[in-house]
Amino acid sequence: MSGTARDRQLALSKAATLVEALPWLKRFAGRTVVIKYGGNAMIDEGLKASFAADVVFLKHAGLRPVVVHGGGPQVTAALDRLGIDTVFTGGLRVTTPEAMDVVRMVLVGQVQREVVGLVNAHGSFAVGLSGEDGRLFTAERTMAVVDGKPVDVGLVGDIVRVEPEVVEGLLADGRIPVVTSIARGDGGEVYNVNADIAAAALAVALQAEKLVVLTDVEGLYADWPSTEEVLSSVDADSLEAMLPTLSSGMVPKMQACLRAVRGGVPKAHVLDGRVPHSVLLEVFTDEGVGTEVTA
């Protein structure tokens, strides 16, 4: 094929992609999408850049993206440098007061600033928030569950109340909120909150159209490790029945999706964050990627 023919074929392919996106652009115009950003997409430089571009594209396409981020690897690295042991119990980080100081410092002072900077490389869009700001998140201390028994994991909280006005104000002003999953208790305690669960709570409070959770697997496996088949779709009741069989790493992600759709969010999605532009593939193409959770 000649260079001119190849160029024409490439142009036609791009045009077809734009046409395919048109119905989704119409459907999601003005709608809020909450994206939980984490996993390898937060570590690989190329994936960081493509994620930031995706979020800005959503903004320019007329959607209202909100980013909620974790930062587990960065927190662990900081704790290691300070000689503080990292312990996980029931999939939750055991968070002592000493560790909480580091979690707060890393998530708010390092990870959030990096995400804001990546997005703002495309324009003055992103504004960083902690769950402490404007009483966005209020949490209560929670326990891990190991072999059916509750286990104390320190300053780990579960969100019991969301006051989304500060986020809604930023969205109304055309900004992209970037939210850190730190929360305060009614008594002033500061809690480490799982970012998947925080994203779900915020999606419900904002009456979002979608919750998108980025992870490091292709989606929800039908029967891991017996098969590598990924479920393209699952309903809430079926997912709830599957939860006890899932790996500890997938449990909070799927619990988040379950909470979101049970709380009124029409759809939640678990996507492979290792795939460049996976967010755009999910939102603007017919096939989508990963696993879709519906009520």
N, C-alpha and C positions, 0 to 999 in steps of 0.2 A: 504494500500500500504506500503510495506517495505521501510525502510530508503534508501536502495540501489536503489529501483525502483523510489522513489521520487527524489533522486539525479540525476538519469539518465533522468527523465522527465524534471527536471529543466535545466539540461545541454542541452537537445534537444531544449527546449524553447529558451534558450539563443542563440543557434546556428541558429535557425529559424529567430530570430530577426536580427542577424548579416547578414544573407543571404538577408533578406528583405531590409536591408540598402544598399546593394552593388550597385544597380542601381543609388541611390541618391549620394553615394560617388563618383561614376564615373562622374555623371552630374555636381556636385558642386565643384569638385576639382579645386583649384585655383581661385574660385569665391569669391567675397566680399559679406558679409551679414552684414547689419547694424541692430543692436538690440537696441530698446529704452527700457531701464531698469527703471521700476518704480512700483508704487503701493505696494501691500502687499508683493511682492517678495523682496522689499527693507527693510522690517521691520521684518519679521519672520526669525529667525536665521537659521532654517532648509532650507527655501527657498533661503536665501542668499547663503548658501553653495552649494546647488544644481545648482543654476544659474551659479556660478563661475565655477563649474565642467563642466557644459554644454559648456560654452564659451571655456574653455581649450580643451574639446573634439573636438569642431569644428576646432580649430587650429591644433590639432594632426591629424584630419581626412583630412587635406589638404585644408580647407576653410580659408578665411581671415575675421575673425569676427572683427567688430568695435562696441563698446558700447557707446551709448549716454544716459546720465542719467539726471533725474530730482532730486527732493528731497523735494517736497512740504511739507510733514509732518514734516521733520526735520527743514525746514525754519520756519514753523508756530510755532513749539515748541521753537525755539530760539527767535522769535519775542515776544512770550508770556513771556518768562523769562525776556526780556528787557522792558516789559510793552508797546510794540508797537502793536497797533491794527492791526488785519488781516481782510482785506475786499476784497471780490471777486465781480467783476462786469462783467456780461456777460461771466462767466467762466474764467476770467483773474484776477490774483492777482494785486490789486492796489499797485503800487510800488513807494513810495516816495523816495527821495534821501537817507533818513535815513534807510528805509527798504532795499534799494538796497545794501547798505553797508553790511547789515546782510545776504542778499541773496548770495552775492558774497563770503562772508566769509564762510558760511555754505556749499555751493555747492562745492567750490574749496578746501577749507581747511579741511572739515569734510567728506562730502559724497564721493567725488572723491577719497580721500585717503583710505576710507574704501573699496570701490570697487576695487581699485588697489591692496590693501592688500589681499583681498579675492582671486583674480585671481592669484596673485603671491605666494600664499600658495602652488600652484601647479608647480611653476617654475618661472623663470625670464622673464615674458612675457609682463605684462601690463605696459603701460606708460600713465600717466595722462596728459591731455591737457585741457585748457580752449578755448572757441571760440575766445578769444582775442589773443591766441598764434599764431604767424605767420600770423595774419590777417585771420585766418581760417573762421570766420563768420563776415560779416558786416551787420548791421541792421539799419532799420529806425523805428522811433517811430510809434506805431500803436494805434488804438483806439478799445475799445470794442463796440459791437453793442447790444443795448438793445431796444427791441420793434421797431427795424428798424432804430434806431437813434444812431449816434456815441457818445461815452462817453469817456472822458479822463480818463486813468488809470495810468498815470504817466510814469515811465521809463520802459515801456514794448515795446519790439521791435519785428519786423518781419524781417526775414533774406532776404536781397536783393542781397547778393553776397557771394559766397563760394570760397575760394582759398584752395583746398584740398591737396596741395603739401606736407605739413608737415605730414598729415595723410598717404598719399601714401608712403612717405619715411619710416615711421615706419612700414607699412605693408611689404614693400620690405625688411626690415631688420628682418622680422619674428616676429614683436611685435604685441600686441593687444592694439590699441588706446582706451583710456577711456576718452570720451569727455564731458565736462560740457557745458550746454547751456547758456553761457554768451556771449554777443557779444558787439562789439564797433560800434559806428556810425562814419561817415566820419568826424564829428566834434570832435571826442574823447569821446563822451558820452558813458557810459556803460549801457547796456540794459539787462533786464531780458527777456529771450526768452523761450517760451513754448518748452519743451524738445521734444514733439512729432513732432512739426514743424521743429525743428532743425535737428532731425534724418532724416526726409524726405528730407530736403534740402541737407544734407550730402550724403544720399543714391543716389540722382540724380547726384550730382557732382562726386561721385566715380564710377558712372555707375554700381551700385551694382546689384546683381542678385535678392536680396530680401531685403525688409524692414520688420522687425518683431517688433511689438509694444505689450509690455506686459501690461495687465490691470487687473482689479479686477472683471471682469465679464467673462462669458463663451465665449462671442463673440458679434457680432452685432445681436440684436433681430429683428425678422421680423416685429413685431408690439407691442413693449413694451408700457404699461404694460398689454395689452390685451392678449398677448400670451408670453410664455417663449420659443418659437421656435427660435433657433439660425440659422441664415443663414450660410451655409457652404461656399457659394461663392456668390459674387455680382460683377457686372461690374461697371465701373466708372460712366456711365451715370445714372444707377439706384441709385447708392450711392449718387450722387449729388442731385438727386430729393428727397432723404430721409433726407438730412442734416437738413432742417428746422424743422423736426419732432423729432430730437434726443435730448436727455438730454444734458445739458450744459457740463457735464463731458465727454461725448462720442464725442462731436463735434470736438475738436482739434485732437483726435486720428483718427477719420475717415477723417477729412480734410487732415491730414498728409498722410494717405494711398492714398487719391485721388491725392494729389500733386505728390506723388512718382510715381504712375503708369502713370499719365499724363506727367511726366517728363522723362519717358523712363525706369523706373524700371519695369521689367516684372511682378512681383507680390509683393503685400504687405499683411501682415497677422496681425490680431488682435488676441492675445492669452490670455488665462486665466493664469496669472502669479501665481495664487494660486495652480496650478497643478505642482507638482515637475517634472522637466525635460521636461516641455512643449515645450521648444525650440527644443530639440532633437526629440520629437514626431512629431513636425511639419516638420522638415527638412528631417528626415530619415525614416519615415514610410509612408505607402500607404494611411492610413486613414487621417492623419493630425488631427489638433484640431483647434478650433476657427473658424474665418471667413477669407476667402481669397478674396482679392480684385484684380481684373484684369482690364486691359485697355479695 
